[in-house]
């Protein structure tokens, strides 16, 4: 079965080391071989993959907490900035 990644979103996060991070979210897609019309058809596998902008893998736990796999740095999604008018 052929698979590919489909970019979903990116967001800013702050690490427990005080550094800012950019997290990229991808969805795993699998080729749908049941349709033979000459056009590529892809379906979501339901699996998401989180990575930093530099490619390092981010582990996301059931409680929503995030950790950079290699360094162990905990990540917290940055709050949206509010602009006062």
C-alpha positions in Angstrom: 0.0 0.0 0.0 1.4 3.3 -1.0 1.4 6.1 1.6 2.2 9.8 1.7 2.0 12.7 4.2 -0.5 15.6 3.7 0.3 18.8 5.5 -2.6 20.0 7.8 -1.4 22.9 9.9 1.4 24.5 11.8 1.5 26.3 15.1 3.9 27.9 17.5 4.9 26.3 20.8 7.1 27.2 23.7 9.5 24.6 25.1 10.3 24.0 28.8 13.8 25.1 27.8 12.4 28.6 27.1 12.8 28.4 23.3 10.1 28.9 20.7 9.3 26.1 18.3 7.2 25.6 15.2 5.2 22.4 15.1 4.0 21.0 11.8 1.1 18.5 11.7 0.7 15.9 8.9 -1.9 13.4 8.1 -1.0 9.9 6.8 -2.7 9.2 3.5 -3.0 5.8 1.7 -3.7 5.3 -2.0 -7.2 4.0 -2.7 -6.6 1.2 -5.1 -10.3 0.4 -5.4 -10.9 3.3 -7.9 -9.3 2.7 -11.3 -10.1 5.8 -13.3 -6.6 7.0 -14.0 -6.7 9.6 -11.2 -4.8 9.2 -7.9 -7.3 8.8 -5.0 -6.0 9.1 -1.5 -7.8 8.4 1.9 -6.8 9.4 5.4 -5.5 6.5 7.6 -6.5 8.5 10.7 -2.9 8.7 11.8 -1.4 12.1 12.5 2.3 12.9 12.7 3.8 15.9 14.5 7.3 17.3 13.7 9.3 20.4 14.3 10.2 22.7 11.5 13.7 21.1 11.5 12.2 17.6 11.1 12.5 16.3 14.7 9.7 14.1 15.7 7.2 15.3 18.4 5.4 12.8 20.6 1.8 13.7 21.4 0.3 12.0 24.4 -3.4 11.1 25.0 -3.7 14.0 27.4 -2.5 16.4 24.6 0.9 17.0 26.1 3.8 17.2 23.6 7.5 16.3 23.9 10.3 16.5 21.4 11.3 12.9 21.1 15.1 13.2 20.9 15.6 15.9 23.5 12.7 15.3 25.9 11.8 19.0 25.9 8.1 19.5 26.8 6.1 21.8 24.4 3.1 23.9 25.2 1.0 25.4 22.4 1.4 29.2 22.3 -1.7 31.2 23.1 -3.1 33.2 20.3 -2.1 36.8 20.4 -4.9 39.3 21.0 -4.7 42.8 19.5 -6.5 45.6 21.1 -8.0 48.3 18.9 
